[in-house]
Amino acid sequence: MEQPAVVVLFGGRSSEHSISSATAGGVLRAINRDRYRVIPVGITRDGVFVLEDDAPGKFALDATKLPEVVDNGTRIMWPEGGSDRTLRVRRADGRVEELGSVDVVLPILHGLHGEDGTVQGFFDTLAIPYAGGGVLDSALCMDKHFMKIVLQASGVRVSPWVTVTRARWAADPEGVRADASSLGEPVFVKPARAGSSVGVSKVHDPSELDAALEAAFAEDDKVLIESAIIGREIEVAVLEGRGDGATRASLPGEIVLTTREFYDFEGKYLGGDGAEVVCPADLADDDVRAIQELGIQAFEAVGGRGLARVDFFLAEDGLYVNELNTMPGFTPISMFPKCWLASGMTYPELISELVDTALERAA
């Protein structure tokens, strides 16, 4: 049987460009080359689609120099639609080459213009199968404001919050400060549509609020202020069911903080001290079952497809869902693959699971 052609798509225009590139480096190293024909396609920070060298080491996660997609002069020419799935590349000298028919795209994209439903809608229009979330769940989970509304309406507890637009902050700063004060102390301030803890601050008292809002508004014109839930930070990995099978949840993991205030960008990706990813988490059996069940409930509440990582706070009064991530970090040090490894699935098997689920859905 001919190998299915898998386009591994990464980079992108968001502030998480380098994390997407590092994630793709891990996927390119681990994907089963005996089963799939791999075509690496990068998106530069300016939104240019280029054909990348199939050299996984090029995109290794290095805290001293994060990887990125640079413009190498090539241009990817996507299929024209209809029944055509032929991928082409225009080389820097103008030559056009056919790369063969695309069977599935694996979009390893984080943040805006990739994890928010835009790329998913593009491939839906071209009738090209792709792995991971669809338009609706991607868009919902990218926007933390609407994600919380949907989860709350489905009976899933979330931390109390207020949403602030840049326009309101400019017109009514005292009203915003009053709303923030009603949430208690401390609070978290975060962009509504960003990930990897970019632009997130922990605010201990009112004197820190203005700077935190400015940092968040640098990423987005809509910002959330959330009550800080005191409890353990627990995460569970979720996969869509295959065929008629049910949605599956992994063993939960835990973010253990020692000297770090919260699990910020440095702690996640730059090897900063004070935060450790532990999987499986040390939990009672009843807690494990409750976390898995609530993770599946949250995934299904947003119309989840493909995969998600569901983040919780386990507080004295029970579980709160913090957020869902429809394309979680996939680097070897990331929680999503670690949770499935702890549950008995290898890294290459996990990648195959995503690709095969997309191929089955298309069939």
Secondary structure, DSSP 4 states (H G I P E B T S, - for coil): -PPPEEEEEEE-SSTTHHHHHHHHHHHHHHS-TTT-EEEEEEE-TT--EEEPPS-GGGG---TTS-------S-EEE---BTTB-EEEEE-TTS-EEEEEE--EEEEE--STTTSSSHHHHHHHHHT--BSS--HHHHHHHHSHHHHHHHHHHTT-----EEEEEHHHHHH-HHHHHHHHHHT-SSEEEEETT--TTTT-EEE-SGGGHHHHHHHHHTT-SEEEEEEPPPSEEEEEEEEPPSTTPPPEE---EEEEESS-SS--HHHHHS--TTEEEESS----HHHHHHHHHHHHHHHHHTT--SEEEEEEEEETTEEEEEEEESS---STTSHHHHHHHHTT--HHHHHHHHHHHHHHHH-
